[in-house]
Amino acid sequence: MGSDVMIADLEERVEVCVFERTRVRVADVRCDDEVRGYSWYYIRIDGYAPAVGKKAGDGSFRSPYTEAYRVRRKGGDAARAAIHDDDLEEDEDFEDTEPDVEDENTCTETIDGVRANTEHGTSCSTVHRNKRRQRRCTSF
């Protein structure tokens, strides 16, 4: 008779938001908002994290047993691209702005669960702080 064996994978991971069918990385806000068809993809800390717009590989959609780190938009070596919670607010490279906004003077945001456009002359971005998203809007 064999004994039951459980192998715990305790390797640190980074997480990137991807379009499930293609594994192409997108802005993290799509996974934060739980948009259908987008999921977190977990890559070992000794692997490579893709830049937004590039295909992710050598990872898994299965949530790790340990907490995963977010990754800078430009990607790179996962250990170097990982952003620790203390760095999220200060890392300008981590701001989630959608690159496919039609009018650069218009920013889409959610108000009471409904998508709405801001006034012209306002620029908005989503910034992660303490694992929560904050909307930052500035007038110009």
N, C-alpha and C positions, 0 to 999 in steps of 0.2 A: 504494500500500500504506500501511496505517496502522501506527502504532507502538503497542506495548503500553503502556498507561497504568495506573498504580496510584494511586489516591487514598487517602491515609492520613487517617483521621479521628482527629486527635489532641486533640480537644476534651475537656476534663475532664467527668466525669459523676458523678452520685450514683446509688446503688443502693437500691431499695426492694424488699421482698419482697411479691409479689402472688399471689393465686389466679389461675392462668393463664387460666381461661375468662372471668373477669370483670374482671381487672386491678384488683381491690379490694385495697388494701394491708392486710397482716396483720403480726403481730410477726415480726421478722427471724429469730427462732429456728426458724421453720418452714423457711426456706431453708437456714439453717446446718445443720439436721438432715437436709436433703435429703428432706423429706416430699413424697411424690408429689402432683403437681398444683399445687405452689408453685414459683415461680422468681423469680430476681432480674430486675428490670425497671430499665433504665438510662435516666436522664433527663439531658439536658445541664445543665451547671452554671448556665446562664443561664435555665433553665426553672423550673417549679413542681413541688415534691415534695408529694404528698398526705399528709394525716395518716392514721394507722391507721384503717381502716374506710371510707376514701374511695377513689374510683376514680382510678387513675393514667392519664395520657395523655401524648401528645407524647414518647414514648420508644421503646425497643426492647428485645427480649429478647436481642439479640445482644450478647455481651460486648465491651466497648470494648478498644482497643489499650493504653490507659493504665489505671492503677488507678482504681477508683471509690471515692467516699467514702460512708460510711453517713450516714443522715439521722435527725434527731430525730423522735420519735414524733408530735409535733404538726405536722410538715411545715412548709410555707411556701416562701418564695423559696429555691430550691435552694442558692444560694451561702451564704445565711445559715443554712440548716438543716443544711448539711453538717457532719459531725463529723470532725475530723482525728484520726489515731491517738493522738496525745498526749492528746486530750480524752476518749477513750472511757470510761476508768475513772471520771473525775471527773464526767461528765455524768449526773446522776441521771435526767434525762429520757430517756436512751437505754436504761435498763434494760428488758429484755424480760420482761415478765410477761404471762401470757395473761389477757386480760380476761374470758374465758368460763369461769373456774374455778368449779365449782358451790359449793363450800364455801370461804369465804374463809380458814378456818383450815387448809385442806388444800392442799398444794402438790404438783404432780406433777413428778417428776424421773426421770432415767434412771440406773439403777444397773446397771453391767455390761451395758448395751444393753437392759435391761428396764425398762419404766415402772413406777414404784412411788410410793406416796403417803407423804409424811412424816408424822410424828406430829402430833397436834393440838397447838397452841401453838407451831408453827414456821412461819415465813414464809420463802419462798424466791423468789429472782428470778435471772435469768440476766443477767450483766454481761459486756460485751465488753471485752477488754483485749488489745492487740497482736494483733488479728485472731483471737483465741481466745475461746471462751466459758468463763466461770467461773460456777459455781453458788454463790450467796450465800444462806445460810440463817441466820436469827436466831430465837431463842426469845423468846416474850413471855408 
